[in-house]
Amino acid sequence: MPSVTGDERAVVERFGRLARDRGVVSQTHVHDLAALRTHADYPGEEAPRSALFGATAVLRGRDLEAPRLCLNGHLDVVAPGNEEWSRDPWSGELVDGRLHGRGSVDMKGAVAAALHALVAVADAGGTEGDVVLQAVASEEDGGLGTVAALQEDADFAACLIPEPTAFAVACAQAGALTFRGEIPGVSAHAAVRLEGVSAIDRYVAVHAALAEFEHELNADVAHPLMRDLGLPYPVSVGRLEAGEWSSTVPDRLVFEGRVGVPVGNEPAFVRERLEALVRMACPEAAISWSGGRFGPGETAVDHPLTRLVIAAGSDELGRPVQPIGVPYGADMRLFCERAIPCVMFGTPGLERAHAVDEYVEVDDLLTLTRTLIRVISRF
């Protein structure tokens, strides 16, 4: 079912029906979008939307006082893109042990796996405490769906998010901020270009400053799990727009990009440092911060939740599972910010997320489901 960020209502409602059909208590939530956009925890948005929907599936525990566990996963996906797919990106085809389609890896397949785990545990007799599966929207552009879900219910002792981690336990995640820059120039005919000032020429120094900032962010990485990554905190410019005519000196350039936020740092520090470096390179440049704002997050390697998930994954896979750090923003940090311990554990296939011909191995989804059953039962 198509569920590109900003248009998730149909898939959220479908999730609710699937849960109820399997005997699980489920509720669809219509969040107050206007109120969320003025809230102190507002994480930004990139996709246009007029409404925000989410759903929960709840396995009620026997003991109202027992610790409650949250499973969280997003149902929104990025668009299929412009490349031609070998199959319909919304087909959901099962071929040769693979589930094909946009979101199969990131992360509708994992949400389905979590729902199956909930049903299996219920059929086996249930749990002491509640287990709540949050199926959220708007993760891809900032996490507004999880922000909304946690405003309604944040009484959790811990959370597990089955993002694709190649069966490692991600207990540290970088943050990510989206920026937009505008550089003015002075137009002139190209034949007398010295009469003008090229916005492109001014930008060259800015690009060099951004590259230097990337080097600075990654020169002395403090967190040991993030240190293991090739480039923990990238700085990347993804879009440039300049000029209107080949024979005119461009009087305006716009650039948009993304900067990583180190684990343990505040996003404000990264914003201020980037702005300062850009101003030094080009005093005329203006920077604004748009789109999703992902802070970093971490749960200690020796935390009981981390140890529990590592043990459950190791027992299921028959081999040691390792803790890792990841260089991308995720909803994990929204739980960490509320002092709710949170880790991520999911299937291989991150390299196929957001790419053409996305798929996930069905056996990997089954492994994930069985691991989640172990986690729920042991929790």
MIMIPA-502412 format. One record per residue (C-alpha): residue in one letter; chain; x, y, z. Coordinates in steps of 0.05 Angstrom, whole numbers, plus 5000, padded with zeros to 4 digits. Layout:
! MIMIPA-502412
<pt rest="A" kette="A" east="X" north="Y" up="Z"/>
...
! end
This chain:
! MIMIPA-502412
<pt rest="M" kette="A" east="5000" north="5000" up="5000"/>
<pt rest="P" kette="A" east="5031" north="5067" up="4980"/>
<pt rest="S" kette="A" east="5050" north="5108" up="5042"/>
<pt rest="V" kette="A" east="5098" north="5162" up="5021"/>
<pt rest="T" kette="A" east="5112" north="5211" up="5077"/>
<pt rest="G" kette="A" east="5055" north="5260" up="5083"/>
<pt rest="D" kette="A" east="5002" north="5211" up="5059"/>
<pt rest="E" kette="A" east="4999" north="5154" up="5109"/>
<pt rest="R" kette="A" east="4926" north="5151" up="5130"/>
<pt rest="A" kette="A" east="4908" north="5090" up="5088"/>
<pt rest="V" kette="A" east="4966" north="5047" up="5112"/>
<pt rest="V" kette="A" east="4956" north="5068" up="5185"/>
<pt rest="E" kette="A" east="4883" north="5047" up="5181"/>
<pt rest="R" kette="A" east="4903" north="4982" up="5146"/>
<pt rest="F" kette="A" east="4952" north="4967" up="5203"/>
<pt rest="G" kette="A" east="4896" north="4976" up="5253"/>
<pt rest="R" kette="A" east="4851" north="4928" up="5216"/>
<pt rest="L" kette="A" east="4906" north="4876" up="5211"/>
<pt rest="A" kette="A" east="4918" north="4880" up="5286"/>
<pt rest="R" kette="A" east="4845" north="4875" up="5304"/>
<pt rest="D" kette="A" east="4835" north="4817" up="5256"/>
<pt rest="R" kette="A" east="4888" north="4780" up="5297"/>
<pt rest="G" kette="A" east="4855" north="4794" up="5363"/>
<pt rest="V" kette="A" east="4901" north="4851" up="5385"/>
<pt rest="V" kette="A" east="4872" north="4914" up="5416"/>
<pt rest="S" kette="A" east="4886" north="4970" up="5366"/>
<pt rest="Q" kette="A" east="4870" north="5043" up="5361"/>
<pt rest="T" kette="A" east="4880" north="5094" up="5305"/>
<pt rest="H" kette="A" east="4900" north="5163" up="5328"/>
<pt rest="V" kette="A" east="4885" north="5229" up="5293"/>
<pt rest="H" kette="A" east="4938" north="5276" up="5321"/>
<pt rest="D" kette="A" east="4929" north="5351" up="5330"/>
<pt rest="L" kette="A" east="4976" north="5375" up="5275"/>
<pt rest="A" kette="A" east="4969" north="5448" up="5290"/>
<pt rest="A" kette="A" east="4985" north="5439" up="5363"/>
<pt rest="L" kette="A" east="5045" north="5395" up="5347"/>
<pt rest="R" kette="A" east="5075" north="5448" up="5302"/>
<pt rest="T" kette="A" east="5077" north="5497" up="5359"/>
<pt rest="H" kette="A" east="5101" north="5448" up="5412"/>
<pt rest="A" kette="A" east="5170" north="5454" up="5443"/>
<pt rest="D" kette="A" east="5187" north="5383" up="5419"/>
<pt rest="Y" kette="A" east="5169" north="5397" up="5346"/>
<pt rest="P" kette="A" east="5223" north="5362" up="5304"/>
<pt rest="G" kette="A" east="5210" north="5397" up="5237"/>
<pt rest="E" kette="A" east="5181" north="5370" up="5173"/>
<pt rest="E" kette="A" east="5202" north="5364" up="5100"/>
<pt rest="A" kette="A" east="5141" north="5333" up="5067"/>
<pt rest="P" kette="A" east="5076" north="5372" up="5059"/>
<pt rest="R" kette="A" east="5019" north="5345" up="5100"/>
<pt rest="S" kette="A" east="4949" north="5366" up="5122"/>
<pt rest="A" kette="A" east="4939" north="5312" up="5174"/>
<pt rest="L" kette="A" east="4978" north="5264" up="5218"/>
<pt rest="F" kette="A" east="4955" north="5194" up="5235"/>
<pt rest="G" kette="A" east="4984" north="5139" up="5277"/>
<pt rest="A" kette="A" east="4963" north="5073" up="5307"/>
<pt rest="T" kette="A" east="4978" north="5029" up="5367"/>
<pt rest="A" kette="A" east="4970" north="4955" up="5378"/>
<pt rest="V" kette="A" east="4970" north="4936" up="5451"/>
<pt rest="L" kette="A" east="4982" north="4870" up="5486"/>
<pt rest="R" kette="A" east="4952" north="4881" up="5555"/>
<pt rest="G" kette="A" east="4994" north="4853" up="5612"/>
<pt rest="R" kette="A" east="4968" north="4815" up="5673"/>
<pt rest="D" kette="A" east="4999" north="4865" up="5722"/>
<pt rest="L" kette="A" east="4981" north="4938" up="5717"/>
<pt rest="E" kette="A" east="5042" north="4956" up="5758"/>
<pt rest="A" kette="A" east="5092" north="4917" up="5715"/>
<pt rest="P" kette="A" east="5142" north="4954" up="5670"/>
<pt rest="R" kette="A" east="5114" north="4969" up="5601"/>
<pt rest="L" kette="A" east="5153" north="4956" up="5536"/>
<pt rest="C" kette="A" east="5146" north="4996" up="5473"/>
<pt rest="L" kette="A" east="5160" north="4972" up="5402"/>
<pt rest="N" kette="A" east="5162" north="5029" up="5352"/>
<pt rest="G" kette="A" east="5164" north="5029" up="5276"/>
<pt rest="H" kette="A" east="5146" north="5077" up="5221"/>
<pt rest="L" kette="A" east="5098" north="5063" up="5164"/>
<pt rest="D" kette="A" east="5117" north="5123" up="5121"/>
<pt rest="V" kette="A" east="5167" north="5111" up="5064"/>
<pt rest="V" kette="A" east="5205" north="5154" up="5015"/>
<pt rest="A" kette="A" east="5180" north="5159" up="4943"/>
<pt rest="P" kette="A" east="5201" north="5106" up="4892"/>
<pt rest="G" kette="A" east="5244" north="5157" up="4856"/>
<pt rest="N" kette="A" east="5256" north="5166" up="4781"/>
<pt rest="E" kette="A" east="5295" north="5103" up="4765"/>
<pt rest="E" kette="A" east="5256" north="5046" up="4733"/>
<pt rest="W" kette="A" east="5240" north="4989" up="4780"/>
<pt rest="S" kette="A" east="5241" north="4917" up="4756"/>
<pt rest="R" kette="A" east="5175" north="4908" up="4793"/>
<pt rest="D" kette="A" east="5119" north="4953" up="4815"/>
<pt rest="P" kette="A" east="5147" north="4988" up="4876"/>
<pt rest="W" kette="A" east="5080" north="4976" up="4912"/>
<pt rest="S" kette="A" east="5073" north="4903" up="4890"/>
<pt rest="G" kette="A" east="5092" north="4869" up="4955"/>
<pt rest="E" kette="A" east="5111" north="4809" up="4912"/>
<pt rest="L" kette="A" east="5141" north="4748" up="4945"/>
<pt rest="V" kette="A" east="5191" north="4718" up="4897"/>
<pt rest="D" kette="A" east="5247" north="4668" up="4914"/>
<pt rest="G" kette="A" east="5243" north="4682" up="4988"/>
<pt rest="R" kette="A" east="5244" north="4758" up="4981"/>
<pt rest="L" kette="A" east="5191" north="4809" up="4995"/>
<pt rest="H" kette="A" east="5196" north="4865" up="4943"/>
<pt rest="G" kette="A" east="5173" north="4937" up="4946"/>
<pt rest="R" kette="A" east="5184" north="5005" up="4975"/>
<pt rest="G" kette="A" east="5186" north="5000" up="5051"/>
<pt rest="S" kette="A" east="5200" north="4925" up="5053"/>
<pt rest="V" kette="A" east="5265" north="4940" up="5089"/>
<pt rest="D" kette="A" east="5252" north="5010" up="5115"/>
<pt rest="M" kette="A" east="5210" north="4990" up="5151"/>
<pt rest="K" kette="A" east="5140" north="4965" up="5138"/>
<pt rest="G" kette="A" east="5166" north="4893" up="5137"/>
<pt rest="A" kette="A" east="5194" north="4902" up="5207"/>
<pt rest="V" kette="A" east="5128" north="4932" up="5232"/>
<pt rest="A" kette="A" east="5092" north="4871" up="5206"/>
<pt rest="A" kette="A" east="5144" north="4827" up="5241"/>
<pt rest="A" kette="A" east="5132" north="4863" up="5306"/>
<pt rest="L" kette="A" east="5057" north="4854" up="5299"/>
<pt rest="H" kette="A" east="5067" north="4779" up="5287"/>
<pt rest="A" kette="A" east="5111" north="4776" up="5350"/>
<pt rest="L" kette="A" east="5056" north="4810" up="5391"/>
<pt rest="V" kette="A" east="5004" north="4760" up="5366"/>
<pt rest="A" kette="A" east="5050" north="4700" up="5380"/>
<pt rest="V" kette="A" east="5064" north="4723" up="5451"/>
<pt rest="A" kette="A" east="4989" north="4734" up="5463"/>
<pt rest="D" kette="A" east="4973" north="4664" up="5436"/>
<pt rest="A" kette="A" east="5026" north="4635" up="5483"/>
<pt rest="G" kette="A" east="4995" north="4666" up="5545"/>
<pt rest="G" kette="A" east="5014" north="4739" up="5545"/>
<pt rest="T" kette="A" east="5060" north="4779" up="5590"/>
<pt rest="E" kette="A" east="5063" north="4811" up="5659"/>
<pt rest="G" kette="A" east="5067" north="4882" up="5633"/>
<pt rest="D" kette="A" east="5037" north="4917" up="5572"/>
<pt rest="V" kette="A" east="5072" north="4914" up="5505"/>
<pt rest="V" kette="A" east="5053" north="4972" up="5459"/>
<pt rest="L" kette="A" east="5070" north="4972" up="5385"/>
<pt rest="Q" kette="A" east="5070" north="5043" up="5358"/>
<pt rest="A" kette="A" east="5060" north="5047" up="5283"/>
<pt rest="V" kette="A" east="5078" north="5118" up="5266"/>
<pt rest="A" kette="A" east="5081" north="5166" up="5207"/>
<pt rest="S" kette="A" east="5130" north="5222" up="5190"/>
<pt rest="E" kette="A" east="5194" north="5187" up="5212"/>
<pt rest="E" kette="A" east="5228" north="5199" up="5146"/>
<pt rest="D" kette="A" east="5224" north="5275" up="5153"/>
<pt rest="G" kette="A" east="5237" north="5286" up="5226"/>
<pt rest="G" kette="A" east="5197" north="5241" up="5273"/>
<pt rest="L" kette="A" east="5133" north="5280" up="5283"/>
<pt rest="G" kette="A" east="5093" north="5216" up="5288"/>
<pt rest="T" kette="A" east="5133" north="5189" up="5346"/>
<pt rest="V" kette="A" east="5133" north="5257" up="5380"/>
<pt rest="A" kette="A" east="5057" north="5255" up="5376"/>
<pt rest="A" kette="A" east="5053" north="5183" up="5401"/>
<pt rest="L" kette="A" east="5097" north="5198" up="5461"/>
<pt rest="Q" kette="A" east="5056" north="5258" up="5480"/>
<pt rest="E" kette="A" east="4996" north="5211" up="5486"/>
<pt rest="D" kette="A" east="5034" north="5155" up="5521"/>
<pt rest="A" kette="A" east="5106" north="5156" up="5546"/>
<pt rest="D" kette="A" east="5099" north="5110" up="5606"/>
<pt rest="F" kette="A" east="5150" north="5059" up="5582"/>
<pt rest="A" kette="A" east="5208" north="5026" up="5617"/>
<pt rest="A" kette="A" east="5243" north="5014" up="5550"/>
<pt rest="C" kette="A" east="5235" north="5014" up="5475"/>
<pt rest="L" kette="A" east="5260" north="4972" up="5417"/>
<pt rest="I" kette="A" east="5257" north="4998" up="5345"/>
<pt rest="P" kette="A" east="5267" north="4945" up="5291"/>
<pt rest="E" kette="A" east="5302" north="4990" up="5240"/>
<pt rest="P" kette="A" east="5348" north="4952" up="5192"/>
<pt rest="T" kette="A" east="5414" north="4942" up="5231"/>
<pt rest="A" kette="A" east="5438" north="4877" up="5200"/>
<pt rest="F" kette="A" east="5423" north="4840" up="5265"/>
<pt rest="A" kette="A" east="5468" north="4885" up="5307"/>
<pt rest="V" kette="A" east="5443" north="4925" up="5366"/>
<pt rest="A" kette="A" east="5447" north="4999" up="5351"/>
<pt rest="C" kette="A" east="5454" north="5035" up="5417"/>
<pt rest="A" kette="A" east="5484" north="5100" up="5391"/>
<pt rest="Q" kette="A" east="5456" north="5142" up="5334"/>
<pt rest="A" kette="A" east="5482" north="5206" up="5304"/>
<pt rest="G" kette="A" east="5437" north="5266" up="5296"/>
<pt rest="A" kette="A" east="5424" north="5302" up="5231"/>
<pt rest="L" kette="A" east="5403" north="5373" up="5214"/>
<pt rest="T" kette="A" east="5379" north="5400" up="5147"/>
<pt rest="F" kette="A" east="5404" north="5469" up="5126"/>
<pt rest="R" kette="A" east="5390" north="5518" up="5070"/>
<pt rest="G" kette="A" east="5437" north="5573" up="5048"/>
<pt rest="E" kette="A" east="5429" north="5632" up="5003"/>
<pt rest="I" kette="A" east="5486" north="5672" up="4973"/>
<pt rest="P" kette="A" east="5474" north="5738" up="4936"/>
<pt rest="G" kette="A" east="5514" north="5762" up="4877"/>
<pt rest="V" kette="A" east="5514" north="5822" up="4830"/>
<pt rest="S" kette="A" east="5489" north="5809" up="4760"/>
<pt rest="A" kette="A" east="5524" north="5832" up="4697"/>
<pt rest="H" kette="A" east="5532" north="5811" up="4625"/>
<pt rest="A" kette="A" east="5580" north="5754" up="4619"/>
<pt rest="A" kette="A" east="5621" north="5794" up="4568"/>
<pt rest="V" kette="A" east="5637" north="5843" up="4624"/>
<pt rest="R" kette="A" east="5634" north="5795" up="4682"/>
<pt rest="L" kette="A" east="5683" north="5836" up="4724"/>
<pt rest="E" kette="A" east="5627" north="5887" up="4731"/>
<pt rest="G" kette="A" east="5587" north="5835" up="4770"/>
<pt rest="V" kette="A" east="5599" north="5787" up="4828"/>
<pt rest="S" kette="A" east="5585" north="5714" up="4816"/>
<pt rest="A" kette="A" east="5545" north="5680" up="4871"/>
<pt rest="I" kette="A" east="5577" north="5615" up="4847"/>
<pt rest="D" kette="A" east="5647" north="5642" up="4859"/>
<pt rest="R" kette="A" east="5627" north="5663" up="4929"/>
<pt rest="Y" kette="A" east="5598" north="5594" up="4942"/>
<pt rest="V" kette="A" east="5664" north="5558" up="4926"/>
<pt rest="A" kette="A" east="5694" north="5583" up="4991"/>
<pt rest="V" kette="A" east="5631" north="5562" up="5028"/>
<pt rest="H" kette="A" east="5636" north="5491" up="5000"/>
<pt rest="A" kette="A" east="5708" north="5487" up="5023"/>
<pt rest="A" kette="A" east="5687" north="5511" up="5093"/>
<pt rest="L" kette="A" east="5634" north="5457" up="5097"/>
<pt rest="A" kette="A" east="5686" north="5404" up="5077"/>
<pt rest="E" kette="A" east="5731" north="5430" up="5132"/>
<pt rest="F" kette="A" east="5674" north="5427" up="5182"/>
<pt rest="E" kette="A" east="5663" north="5354" up="5164"/>
<pt rest="H" kette="A" east="5736" north="5341" up="5178"/>
<pt rest="E" kette="A" east="5729" north="5377" up="5245"/>
<pt rest="L" kette="A" east="5668" north="5337" up="5266"/>
<pt rest="N" kette="A" east="5704" north="5271" up="5251"/>
<pt rest="A" kette="A" east="5774" north="5288" up="5274"/>
<pt rest="D" kette="A" east="5767" north="5264" up="5346"/>
<pt rest="V" kette="A" east="5704" north="5222" up="5353"/>
<pt rest="A" kette="A" east="5691" north="5211" up="5427"/>
<pt rest="H" kette="A" east="5639" north="5154" up="5426"/>
<pt rest="P" kette="A" east="5675" north="5087" up="5415"/>
<pt rest="L" kette="A" east="5619" north="5057" up="5373"/>
<pt rest="M" kette="A" east="5615" north="5117" up="5328"/>
<pt rest="R" kette="A" east="5691" north="5116" up="5322"/>
<pt rest="D" kette="A" east="5685" north="5049" up="5287"/>
<pt rest="L" kette="A" east="5648" north="5080" up="5228"/>
<pt rest="G" kette="A" east="5684" north="5105" up="5166"/>
<pt rest="L" kette="A" east="5649" north="5173" up="5169"/>
<pt rest="P" kette="A" east="5606" north="5181" up="5231"/>
<pt rest="Y" kette="A" east="5583" north="5252" up="5220"/>
<pt rest="P" kette="A" east="5579" north="5271" up="5146"/>
<pt rest="V" kette="A" east="5567" north="5341" up="5119"/>
<pt rest="S" kette="A" east="5535" north="5337" up="5051"/>
<pt rest="V" kette="A" east="5507" north="5388" up="5002"/>
<pt rest="G" kette="A" east="5451" north="5354" up="4964"/>
<pt rest="R" kette="A" east="5423" north="5410" up="4921"/>
<pt rest="L" kette="A" east="5449" north="5472" up="4886"/>
<pt rest="E" kette="A" east="5411" north="5524" up="4845"/>
<pt rest="A" kette="A" east="5443" north="5584" up="4813"/>
<pt rest="G" kette="A" east="5437" north="5628" up="4752"/>
<pt rest="E" kette="A" east="5382" north="5642" up="4702"/>
<pt rest="W" kette="A" east="5420" north="5652" up="4637"/>
<pt rest="S" kette="A" east="5485" north="5627" up="4611"/>
<pt rest="S" kette="A" east="5508" north="5697" up="4591"/>
<pt rest="T" kette="A" east="5491" north="5729" up="4657"/>
<pt rest="V" kette="A" east="5534" north="5731" up="4720"/>
<pt rest="P" kette="A" east="5491" north="5695" up="4772"/>
<pt rest="D" kette="A" east="5463" north="5741" up="4825"/>
<pt rest="R" kette="A" east="5437" north="5686" up="4871"/>
<pt rest="L" kette="A" east="5456" north="5615" up="4892"/>
<pt rest="V" kette="A" east="5416" north="5569" up="4938"/>
<pt rest="F" kette="A" east="5446" north="5507" up="4969"/>
<pt rest="E" kette="A" east="5414" north="5455" up="5014"/>
<pt rest="G" kette="A" east="5447" north="5400" up="5054"/>
<pt rest="R" kette="A" east="5452" north="5358" up="5115"/>
<pt rest="V" kette="A" east="5501" north="5359" up="5174"/>
<pt rest="G" kette="A" east="5512" north="5304" up="5225"/>
<pt rest="V" kette="A" east="5507" north="5317" up="5299"/>
<pt rest="P" kette="A" east="5557" north="5279" up="5343"/>
<pt rest="V" kette="A" east="5532" north="5234" up="5398"/>
<pt rest="G" kette="A" east="5536" north="5274" up="5463"/>
<pt rest="N" kette="A" east="5531" north="5342" up="5428"/>
<pt rest="E" kette="A" east="5473" north="5389" up="5426"/>
<pt rest="P" kette="A" east="5444" north="5406" up="5357"/>
<pt rest="A" kette="A" east="5450" north="5480" up="5375"/>
<pt rest="F" kette="A" east="5526" north="5473" up="5378"/>
<pt rest="V" kette="A" east="5528" north="5445" up="5307"/>
<pt rest="R" kette="A" east="5482" north="5499" up="5281"/>
<pt rest="E" kette="A" east="5522" north="5555" up="5311"/>
<pt rest="R" kette="A" east="5589" north="5526" up="5287"/>
<pt rest="L" kette="A" east="5565" north="5515" up="5216"/>
<pt rest="E" kette="A" east="5535" north="5585" up="5212"/>
<pt rest="A" kette="A" east="5600" north="5616" up="5238"/>
<pt rest="L" kette="A" east="5643" north="5579" up="5187"/>
<pt rest="V" kette="A" east="5597" north="5598" up="5130"/>
<pt rest="R" kette="A" east="5598" north="5671" up="5151"/>
<pt rest="M" kette="A" east="5674" north="5670" up="5153"/>
<pt rest="A" kette="A" east="5677" north="5641" up="5083"/>
<pt rest="C" kette="A" east="5624" north="5688" up="5056"/>
<pt rest="P" kette="A" east="5597" north="5744" up="5100"/>
<pt rest="E" kette="A" east="5539" north="5756" up="5052"/>
<pt rest="A" kette="A" east="5512" north="5684" up="5060"/>
<pt rest="A" kette="A" east="5449" north="5670" up="5100"/>
<pt rest="I" kette="A" east="5435" north="5603" up="5132"/>
<pt rest="S" kette="A" east="5367" north="5576" up="5153"/>
<pt rest="W" kette="A" east="5348" north="5510" up="5184"/>
<pt rest="S" kette="A" east="5291" north="5473" up="5150"/>
<pt rest="G" kette="A" east="5263" north="5403" up="5148"/>
<pt rest="G" kette="A" east="5275" north="5348" up="5199"/>
<pt rest="R" kette="A" east="5317" north="5361" up="5261"/>
<pt rest="F" kette="A" east="5346" north="5297" up="5288"/>
<pt rest="G" kette="A" east="5384" north="5300" up="5353"/>
<pt rest="P" kette="A" east="5433" north="5245" up="5371"/>
<pt rest="G" kette="A" east="5416" north="5190" up="5420"/>
<pt rest="E" kette="A" east="5449" north="5134" up="5459"/>
<pt rest="T" kette="A" east="5436" north="5078" up="5508"/>
<pt rest="A" kette="A" east="5496" north="5049" up="5545"/>
<pt rest="V" kette="A" east="5525" north="4984" up="5520"/>
<pt rest="D" kette="A" east="5521" north="4955" up="5590"/>
<pt rest="H" kette="A" east="5449" north="4978" up="5601"/>
<pt rest="P" kette="A" east="5402" north="4920" up="5618"/>
<pt rest="L" kette="A" east="5360" north="4933" up="5555"/>
<pt rest="T" kette="A" east="5422" north="4930" up="5510"/>
<pt rest="R" kette="A" east="5445" north="4867" up="5544"/>
<pt rest="L" kette="A" east="5376" north="4835" up="5538"/>
<pt rest="V" kette="A" east="5370" north="4850" up="5463"/>
<pt rest="I" kette="A" east="5442" north="4827" up="5450"/>
<pt rest="A" kette="A" east="5428" north="4761" up="5487"/>
<pt rest="A" kette="A" east="5361" north="4750" up="5451"/>
<pt rest="G" kette="A" east="5392" north="4763" up="5383"/>
<pt rest="S" kette="A" east="5453" north="4719" up="5398"/>
<pt rest="D" kette="A" east="5409" north="4662" up="5420"/>
<pt rest="E" kette="A" east="5365" north="4667" up="5358"/>
<pt rest="L" kette="A" east="5423" north="4673" up="5309"/>
<pt rest="G" kette="A" east="5469" north="4624" up="5344"/>
<pt rest="R" kette="A" east="5526" north="4673" up="5342"/>
<pt rest="P" kette="A" east="5548" north="4734" up="5381"/>
<pt rest="V" kette="A" east="5510" north="4798" up="5366"/>
<pt rest="Q" kette="A" east="5550" north="4863" up="5369"/>
<pt rest="P" kette="A" east="5532" north="4933" up="5393"/>
<pt rest="I" kette="A" east="5541" north="4986" up="5340"/>
<pt rest="G" kette="A" east="5533" north="5060" up="5327"/>
<pt rest="V" kette="A" east="5497" north="5086" up="5265"/>
<pt rest="P" kette="A" east="5509" north="5151" up="5226"/>
<pt rest="Y" kette="A" east="5436" north="5167" up="5211"/>
<pt rest="G" kette="A" east="5381" north="5201" up="5249"/>
<pt rest="A" kette="A" east="5324" north="5159" up="5276"/>
<pt rest="D" kette="A" east="5265" north="5161" up="5324"/>
<pt rest="M" kette="A" east="5309" north="5126" up="5376"/>
<pt rest="R" kette="A" east="5333" north="5194" up="5401"/>
<pt rest="L" kette="A" east="5261" north="5215" up="5418"/>
<pt rest="F" kette="A" east="5258" north="5161" up="5470"/>
<pt rest="C" kette="A" east="5328" north="5175" up="5496"/>
<pt rest="E" kette="A" east="5309" north="5249" up="5504"/>
<pt rest="R" kette="A" east="5253" north="5226" up="5550"/>
<pt rest="A" kette="A" east="5301" north="5182" up="5590"/>
<pt rest="I" kette="A" east="5268" north="5119" up="5561"/>
<pt rest="P" kette="A" east="5324" north="5069" up="5544"/>
<pt rest="C" kette="A" east="5320" north="5052" up="5470"/>
<pt rest="V" kette="A" east="5359" north="5010" up="5421"/>
<pt rest="M" kette="A" east="5349" north="4988" up="5349"/>
<pt rest="F" kette="A" east="5353" north="4917" up="5323"/>
<pt rest="G" kette="A" east="5330" north="4894" up="5254"/>
<pt rest="T" kette="A" east="5344" north="4858" up="5190"/>
<pt rest="P" kette="A" east="5401" north="4868" up="5140"/>
<pt rest="G" kette="A" east="5387" north="4911" up="5079"/>
<pt rest="L" kette="A" east="5399" north="4983" up="5099"/>
<pt rest="E" kette="A" east="5437" north="4992" up="5034"/>
<pt rest="R" kette="A" east="5372" north="4977" up="4996"/>
<pt rest="A" kette="A" east="5330" north="5027" up="5036"/>
<pt rest="H" kette="A" east="5312" north="5089" up="4995"/>
<pt rest="A" kette="A" east="5340" north="5053" up="4933"/>
<pt rest="V" kette="A" east="5309" north="5023" up="4871"/>
<pt rest="D" kette="A" east="5284" north="4951" up="4875"/>
<pt rest="E" kette="A" east="5282" north="4950" up="4951"/>
<pt rest="Y" kette="A" east="5271" north="4882" up="4981"/>
<pt rest="V" kette="A" east="5280" north="4843" up="5045"/>
<pt rest="E" kette="A" east="5294" north="4769" up="5056"/>
<pt rest="V" kette="A" east="5232" north="4735" up="5086"/>
<pt rest="D" kette="A" east="5277" north="4690" up="5128"/>
<pt rest="D" kette="A" east="5307" north="4753" up="5158"/>
<pt rest="L" kette="A" east="5237" north="4778" up="5176"/>
<pt rest="L" kette="A" east="5223" north="4711" up="5210"/>
<pt rest="T" kette="A" east="5288" north="4716" up="5248"/>
<pt rest="L" kette="A" east="5270" north="4786" up="5270"/>
<pt rest="T" kette="A" east="5201" north="4763" up="5292"/>
<pt rest="R" kette="A" east="5229" north="4706" up="5334"/>
<pt rest="T" kette="A" east="5280" north="4753" up="5365"/>
<pt rest="L" kette="A" east="5226" north="4802" up="5383"/>
<pt rest="I" kette="A" east="5187" north="4745" up="5416"/>
<pt rest="R" kette="A" east="5248" north="4729" up="5458"/>
<pt rest="V" kette="A" east="5256" north="4802" up="5477"/>
<pt rest="I" kette="A" east="5183" north="4810" up="5497"/>
<pt rest="S" kette="A" east="5182" north="4745" up="5536"/>
<pt rest="R" kette="A" east="5247" north="4760" up="5574"/>
<pt rest="F" kette="A" east="5229" north="4833" up="5587"/>
! end
